[in-house]
Amino acid sequence: MSQTVDKPIELRGEPYLLFQELMASKPPRKVLEVSIEGPAGTGKSFAIGVILYALMNQFPGIRILIVRKTRTSLTEAFLKTWEENVLPEGEPMLAGPARKQRLSYEHENGSRMVVGGLDNASRLYSTDYDVVYVQEAFEISEDEWQQFRRALRNWGNKKLNFQLLLADTNPDAPGHWLNQRCLNGVTRRIRTKHENNPILYDAKARAWTPEGSAYIESLDQLTGVRKRRLRFGEWCAAEGLVWENFDRNIHVVPAPSDYRQFKWFIAGMDWGYTDPGTIEVFGVDHERRIFLLEEYYYVQRPIEWWADRITSVARDLRDRDKRDETDPNNQGLVVVVCDPSRPDAIQLCNDYLSREGFPRIARPADNTRTTTGRGDLAGLDLVRSGFTVQADGIPKIRLSSTALKSGRDEILASKRKPCSLIEELPEYTFLKRDDGRPTRDYTDPKAADHGCDPLRYVANYVWRHDHSNEPAKPRFNPNSYAAMLGFEETFEEEDWIEGVDY
């Protein structure tokens, strides 16, 4: 047992009952799947940390894996709770590297906790574990979940009568795979509520603490489906969804390991400072399907930061060592379609790109609707069509589950606001009329669209204006004297006017 200074640990409700059951090792000798779910701030990560620490003490030599979609998000979420609120002061496991550089926590009795992210998952699947804990499991796919189940094959501790696949999650859409596994009895559901968190609720006084009152008040300021999920813990879907055929189980998939499948690359940009700014980078394959590869979604970043970021994206795509430079069809970043409201920002991006030797490829997005209706919602129908599964079983739009390379924005996360396109999509709705029916002409201004807008821009460009590998238009009409005299000057397509004899 570690020589530590004890500090009080309090578990309440269903997590405490699970704790007692696991400590007694009463479950039958099999693999257990458990989902601890509930509203935001109910102490799910803390309760799991207490359970894992107790397992390490109770069963020497066990192997535990802690994983999240990205390693960065794990560092700033569970590992912070683990080190500051779960482990006792003076615990020897705290010696060694800082959280950010940690690969594992080594208990003196031989127990080991490995930490990692799905942005570098290959080393995680190949090892045997007794316990796997997936934080924020709504972010991952069912296939990734099942791969971790297959990793539960250690069985090295004879006193441990089970192998455990453990998740925590906030509720999502009812059709989410984790909710369906619980409904089908494959995964056991453990529910939490705000009263389970001793920081928020004083059980003896039967009243909210000052911190609890402030936190509950902040959750009460949320609206719509986000309030129902994060305040009340409901699995629910928003009404009047713009893209009702988006399905996380289908469209959110692991990142491709090889970019050579893509013919060219395109980025969409939306400006913001108080509201989020975004960059979304897509690969376009030979079937003109688009795949979200990288995303940057932040508040309080100046325009210069965004210009530098898109330049870095162009440089990274040019320099990727996995690209086949001998294939003339493979191209780097071809175009950046931007929110047209800021021509000054577009010009700045082009200035940054040209300094690095890149063409001035940033351009305003076509944001006018070509169908009936009002508002600048160009591309809505194209995106809806793109989410439709094609005859070959693959939709035209796919999103990498690890596209958010630098982790979630801490300011947005603290306010319980969407931090990525994937988080926006289930809440992107049409504005409702007084009778509650969606207008279909306007999106709800309260719904976050900072990631949805660049998706529209990209879909509109790729499927209506594919300039990826077209030869330049001739400067002169083929039948003109200038053409017959051999002049070769060219100009951009948008300058070409059909029927004019140049």
C-alpha positions in Angstrom: 0.0 0.0 0.0 1.4 3.5 -0.8 2.5 5.6 2.1 0.2 8.6 1.6 -1.6 11.3 3.5 -5.3 10.4 3.6 -7.9 12.8 2.4 -11.7 12.3 2.6 -13.3 10.7 -0.5 -17.0 10.6 -0.9 -19.0 8.7 -3.5 -22.7 8.8 -3.7 -25.6 7.2 -5.5 -25.2 4.5 -8.2 -21.4 5.1 -8.6 -20.9 4.1 -5.0 -22.9 0.9 -5.4 -20.7 0.0 -8.4 -17.6 0.8 -6.3 -18.7 -1.7 -3.6 -19.5 -4.4 -6.1 -16.1 -4.1 -7.9 -14.1 -4.0 -4.7 -15.7 -7.3 -3.6 -15.0 -8.7 -7.1 -18.5 -10.2 -7.1 -19.3 -10.0 -10.8 -19.0 -13.3 -12.6 -15.8 -14.1 -14.5 -16.5 -12.2 -17.7 -16.0 -8.9 -19.5 -18.2 -6.1 -18.1 -19.3 -3.1 -20.0 -20.4 -0.1 -17.8 -21.5 3.4 -18.9 -21.6 6.1 -16.2 -23.8 8.8 -17.6 -25.5 12.0 -16.5 -25.7 15.7 -16.8 -22.6 17.9 -16.8 -20.9 18.4 -13.5 -22.2 15.3 -11.7 -18.7 14.1 -10.8 -18.5 11.2 -13.2 -14.8 11.5 -13.8 -14.0 11.9 -10.1 -16.1 8.8 -9.2 -14.3 6.8 -11.9 -10.9 8.1 -10.7 -11.7 6.9 -7.2 -12.8 3.5 -8.5 -9.6 3.1 -10.6 -7.3 4.1 -7.7 -9.0 1.6 -5.4 -8.7 -1.2 -8.0 -4.9 -0.4 -8.3 -4.6 -0.7 -4.6 -6.8 -3.8 -4.1 -5.5 -5.9 -7.0 -1.7 -5.5 -7.4 -0.3 -5.9 -10.9 -3.5 -5.0 -12.8 -3.2 -3.1 -16.1 -5.5 -0.1 -16.8 -5.8 2.0 -19.9 -7.2 5.5 -19.8 -8.1 6.9 -23.3 -9.9 9.8 -24.9 -10.4 11.0 -28.5 -7.3 13.2 -28.2 -4.4 13.0 -25.8 -4.5 16.8 -25.2 -8.1 16.7 -24.0 -7.3 13.8 -21.7 -4.5 15.8 -20.2 -6.7 18.8 -19.4 -9.7 16.8 -18.2 -9.4 13.4 -16.4 -5.7 13.6 -15.6 -6.2 16.9 -13.9 -9.0 15.5 -11.8 -6.9 12.3 -11.2 -3.8 14.2 -9.9 -5.4 17.0 -8.1 -8.6 15.5 -6.6 -8.2 11.7 -6.5 -4.6 10.8 -5.6 -3.7 11.5 -2.0 -1.0 14.1 -1.3 2.4 12.5 -1.5 1.3 9.5 -3.6 4.5 8.1 -5.2 2.7 7.7 -8.6 2.8 11.5 -8.9 6.6 11.5 -9.2 8.0 11.7 -12.7 7.0 13.5 -15.8 4.3 16.3 -15.8 0.8 15.4 -17.0 1.4 16.5 -20.5 4.4 14.2 -21.0 2.9 11.2 -19.1 2.7 7.8 -20.7 1.7 5.9 -17.6 1.3 6.0 -13.8 3.3 3.2 -12.0 2.0 2.0 -8.6 4.6 0.5 -6.2 2.6 -2.7 -6.0 3.1 -3.3 -9.8 -0.3 -1.9 -11.0 0.0 0.3 -14.0 -2.2 2.9 -15.6 -1.4 3.7 -19.3 -2.8 6.9 -20.8 -3.3 7.8 -24.5 -5.4 9.4 -27.2 -7.1 8.0 -30.3 -5.1 10.5 -32.3 -2.2 7.9 -31.7 -4.2 4.7 -31.1 -2.0 2.1 -32.8 0.1 1.4 -29.7 -3.0 1.2 -27.4 -4.8 -1.7 -29.2 -1.9 -4.1 -29.2 -1.5 -4.4 -25.4 -3.5 -6.5 -22.9 -5.5 -4.8 -20.2 -7.7 -5.6 -17.2 -9.6 -2.3 -17.3 -10.1 0.2 -20.1 -11.7 3.6 -19.3 -12.9 5.7 -22.2 -13.6 9.3 -21.2 -16.4 11.1 -23.1 -17.3 8.0 -24.9 -19.9 9.8 -27.0 -16.9 11.2 -29.0 -15.8 7.8 -30.3 -17.3 5.2 -32.7 -18.7 1.8 -31.8 -16.0 0.1 -33.7 -13.3 1.9 -31.6 -15.2 0.8 -28.5 -15.3 -2.8 -29.6 -11.6 -2.7 -30.3 -11.0 -1.7 -26.7 -13.2 -4.6 -25.6 -10.9 -7.0 -27.5 -8.0 -5.5 -25.6 -9.4 -6.8 -22.3 -7.6 -10.1 -22.2 -5.0 -9.8 -19.4 -6.5 -12.0 -16.7 -3.2 -11.8 -14.9 -4.6 -11.2 -11.4 -6.2 -14.3 -10.0 -8.1 -12.2 -7.4 -9.7 -10.0 -10.1 -12.8 -11.9 -11.2 -13.7 -9.6 -14.2 -12.4 -7.5 -17.0 -14.0 -4.0 -17.2 -14.7 -1.7 -20.1 -15.8 1.5 -18.5 -17.1 4.7 -20.1 -18.4 8.1 -18.9 -20.6 10.3 -21.1 -23.0 13.1 -21.3 -26.3 12.0 -23.0 -26.4 12.5 -26.7 -29.0 11.7 -29.4 -31.2 8.7 -28.6 -29.8 6.7 -31.5 -26.2 7.0 -30.3 -24.6 3.6 -30.3 -23.8 3.7 -26.6 -27.4 4.4 -25.6 -28.5 1.6 -27.9 -26.1 -0.8 -26.3 -27.5 0.1 -22.9 -31.1 -0.3 -24.1 -30.2 -3.7 -25.5 -28.6 -4.8 -22.3 -25.1 -5.2 -23.7 -23.8 -2.3 -21.6 -24.9 -1.6 -18.0 -26.1 2.0 -17.4 -25.0 3.8 -14.2 -26.8 7.2 -13.7 -25.5 10.2 -11.9 -27.1 13.5 -10.8 -25.9 16.8 -9.5 -26.7 15.8 -6.0 -24.0 13.1 -6.3 -21.3 15.8 -6.4 -20.3 16.9 -2.9 -18.8 20.1 -4.2 -22.2 21.1 -5.6 -24.6 19.6 -3.0 -24.5 19.4 0.8 -26.1 16.1 1.6 -26.4 16.9 5.4 -28.0 20.3 4.8 -30.0 19.0 1.8 -29.1 22.2 -0.1 -26.9 23.4 -2.9 -23.5 24.8 -1.9 -22.6 28.3 -3.1 -20.6 26.7 -5.9 -23.5 24.4 -6.7 -26.1 27.3 -6.9 -23.8 29.2 -9.3 -23.2 26.1 -11.5 -26.9 25.1 -11.7 -27.8 28.7 -12.6 -25.2 28.6 -15.4 -26.7 25.3 -16.8 -30.2 26.8 -16.5 -29.1 29.5 -19.0 -28.6 26.9 -21.7 -31.4 26.4 -24.2 -33.0 23.6 -26.3 -31.4 20.2 -26.6 -28.2 21.2 -24.9 -30.1 22.2 -21.7 -32.0 18.9 -21.8 -28.8 16.9 -22.0 -26.4 18.8 -19.8 -28.9 20.0 -17.2 -31.3 17.1 -17.0 -29.4 14.2 -18.4 -31.8 13.3 -21.2 -30.9 11.3 -24.3 -32.7 13.5 -26.8 -32.6 14.9 -30.3 -33.2 18.5 -31.4 -36.4 19.3 -33.3 -36.2 20.9 -36.7 -32.7 19.7 -37.5 -31.2 21.3 -40.6 -29.4 18.0 -41.5 -31.6 15.4 -39.9 -29.8 12.6 -41.8 -26.5 13.2 -40.0 -25.7 10.1 -37.9 -22.6 10.0 -35.8 -22.5 6.3 -36.1 -22.2 6.5 -39.8 -20.4 9.8 -40.6 -17.9 10.1 -37.8 -15.1 7.6 -38.5 -11.4 7.1 -37.6 -8.9 9.3 -39.4 -7.4 7.9 -42.6 -3.8 6.8 -42.2 -2.9 7.4 -45.8 -3.6 10.7 -47.6 -2.8 9.4 -51.0 -6.4 8.4 -51.5 -7.2 12.1 -51.9 -6.9 13.9 -55.2 -6.7 17.4 -53.7 -7.5 19.4 -50.5 -9.7 22.3 -49.7 -10.3 24.4 -46.6 -13.3 26.4 -45.3 -12.9 29.3 -43.0 -15.3 31.3 -40.8 -14.2 34.4 -39.0 -14.7 35.0 -35.3 -13.3 36.5 -32.1 -16.0 36.7 -29.4 -17.8 33.9 -31.3 -15.6 31.0 -32.5 -13.5 31.2 -35.7 -13.0 28.0 -37.6 -10.8 26.3 -40.2 -11.9 23.0 -41.6 -9.6 21.0 -43.9 -11.0 18.4 -46.2 -9.5 15.8 -48.5 -11.4 15.3 -51.8 -11.1 11.8 -53.4 -11.5 10.8 -57.1 -15.3 10.3 -56.5 -15.5 13.9 -55.2 -16.3 12.7 -51.7 -15.1 15.0 -48.9 -13.4 13.9 -45.7 -12.8 16.3 -42.8 -9.2 15.8 -41.7 -8.3 18.8 -39.5 -10.3 21.4 -37.6 -9.4 24.5 -35.6 -12.3 25.9 -33.6 -11.4 28.8 -31.2 -12.4 32.0 -29.7 -10.3 35.1 -29.0 -7.8 34.5 -31.8 -6.8 37.5 -34.0 -7.0 37.4 -37.7 -3.2 37.1 -37.9 -3.4 33.9 -36.0 -5.9 32.4 -38.5 -3.8 33.6 -41.5 -0.7 31.9 -40.0 -2.7 28.7 -39.2 -4.0 28.3 -42.8 -0.4 28.9 -44.1 0.8 26.1 -41.7 -2.0 23.8 -43.1 -0.8 24.5 -46.7 2.8 23.8 -45.7 2.0 20.6 -43.9 0.0 19.3 -46.8 2.8 20.1 -49.2 5.4 18.5 -47.0 3.6 15.3 -46.0 6.0 12.5 -46.6 3.2 10.0 -47.4 2.1 11.9 -50.5 3.1 10.5 -53.8 4.8 13.4 -55.6 5.1 11.4 -58.8 1.4 11.3 -59.2 0.3 14.4 -61.1 -3.3 14.0 -59.9 -2.2 14.4 -56.3 -2.3 18.1 -55.3 -2.0 19.9 -52.0 -4.2 22.7 -50.7 -6.0 24.0 -53.8 -8.4 26.6 -52.4 -9.6 28.2 -49.2 -13.2 29.2 -49.3 -13.9 31.9 -46.7 -16.8 33.7 -45.1 -17.2 36.6 -47.6 -18.0 39.2 -44.9 -14.4 40.0 -44.3 -12.5 40.8 -47.5 -9.7 42.3 -45.4 -9.2 39.0 -43.6 -9.2 37.1 -46.9 -6.5 39.5 -48.3 -4.4 39.0 -45.2 -4.6 35.2 -45.6 -3.4 35.6 -49.2 -0.6 37.8 -48.1 0.6 35.2 -45.6 0.3 32.4 -48.2 2.2 34.4 -50.8 5.1 35.1 -48.4 5.6 31.3 -48.1 5.5 30.9 -51.9 1.9 29.6 -52.1 -0.6 31.0 -54.6 -3.2 33.4 -53.3 -5.8 30.7 -53.0 -8.1 32.2 -50.3 -11.3 33.5 -51.9 -14.8 34.5 -50.7 -17.3 31.7 -50.6 -20.4 31.8 -52.8 -23.0 32.4 -50.1 -26.1 33.0 -52.2 -28.9 30.5 -52.4 -29.6 29.0 -55.8 -32.9 27.4 -54.6 -36.1 29.2 -53.5 -36.1 30.8 -50.1 -34.3 33.6 -48.3 -31.1 34.0 -46.5 -27.5 33.2 -47.1 -27.8 29.4 -46.8 -26.0 28.3 -50.0 -25.1 24.6 -49.7 -27.6 23.5 -47.2 -29.2 21.0 -49.6 -25.9 19.9 -50.9 -24.7 19.0 -47.4 -27.9 17.1 -46.7 -27.4 15.2 -49.9 -23.8 14.6 -48.9 -24.8 12.9 -45.7 -26.9 10.4 -47.7 -25.3 7.0 -47.8 -24.4 6.1 -51.5 -25.0 2.8 -53.3 -21.5 1.7 -52.3 -22.4 2.2 -48.6 -20.2 5.3 -48.2 -21.6 8.8 -47.7 -20.1 11.7 -49.7 -19.3 13.4 -46.3 -17.2 11.8 -43.6 -15.7 13.4 -40.5 -12.6 12.2 -38.7 -13.2 11.5 -35.1 -9.9 13.1 -34.2 -10.1 16.1 -36.6 -9.8 18.6 -33.6 -6.0 18.4 -33.5 -5.3 20.9 -30.7 -8.1 19.9 -28.4 -11.3 21.7 -27.3 -11.3 25.4 -26.6 -11.2 25.7 -22.8 -13.3 28.9 -22.8 -16.1 27.3 -24.9 -15.9 24.0 -22.9 -16.3 25.8 -19.6 -19.4 27.5 -20.9 -20.8 24.1 -22.2 -20.9 25.4 -25.8 -20.1 23.3 -28.9 -16.3 23.0 -29.5 -16.3 21.4 -33.0 -18.4 20.8 -36.1 -19.3 17.3 -34.8 -20.7 18.9 -31.6 -22.7 21.5 -33.6 -24.4 19.1 -36.0 -26.9 17.5 -33.6 -28.0 21.0 -32.5 -28.1 22.9 -35.8 -31.8 23.7 -36.3 -34.1 25.9 -38.3 -35.8 28.8 -36.7 -39.3 27.9 -35.4 -42.5 29.8 -36.2 -44.8 30.9 -33.4 -46.7 27.5 -33.8 -43.4 25.6 -33.2 -42.9 24.5 -36.8 -39.5 25.0 -38.4 -39.4 27.8 -41.0 -37.0 26.0 -43.4 -36.0 29.5 -44.6 -33.8 30.6 -41.7 -31.6 28.7 -39.3 -32.0 29.4 -35.6 -29.6 32.3 -34.7 -29.2 30.7 -31.3 -27.8 27.5 -32.8 -24.0 27.5 -33.2 -23.1 27.4 -36.9 -19.4 28.3 -36.8 -18.4 24.9 -38.1 -21.5 24.3 -40.2 -20.9 27.4 -42.3 -17.4 26.2 -43.6 -18.9 22.8 -44.4 -21.5 24.6 -46.5 -18.8 26.6 -48.3 -16.8 23.5 -49.1 -19.7 21.5 -50.3 -20.9 24.3 -52.5 -17.4 24.7 -54.0 -16.6 21.0 -54.5 -19.9 19.9 -55.9 -20.7 23.0 -58.0 -17.3 24.5 -58.8 -14.7 21.7 -59.1 -11.6 23.6 -60.2 -9.2 21.0 -58.8 -7.5 19.9 -62.0 -8.9 22.0 -64.8 -6.6 23.6 -67.4 -6.7 27.4 -67.5 -9.2 28.9 -69.9 -7.6 30.4 -73.0 -7.2 34.1 -73.0 -8.5 34.4 -76.5 -11.4 32.7 -78.3 -10.0 29.8 -80.4 -11.4 31.5 -83.6 -9.9 34.9 -82.9 -6.9 36.4 -84.7 -5.0 36.6 -81.3 -5.4 32.8 -80.9 -4.3 32.1 -84.5 -1.2 34.3 -84.0 -0.2 32.1 -81.1 -0.7 34.3 -78.0 -0.8 32.1 -74.9 -1.8 34.5 -72.2 -4.4 33.1 -69.8 -6.6 34.4 -67.0 -8.8 33.1 -64.2 -12.1 31.3 -64.9 -14.2 33.9 -63.1 -12.9 36.5 -65.7 -14.0 34.3 -68.6 -17.3 35.3 -70.2 -18.8 32.8 -72.6 -19.6 34.2 -76.1 -17.2 37.1 -75.9 -14.6 37.1 -78.7 -11.4 38.0 -76.9 
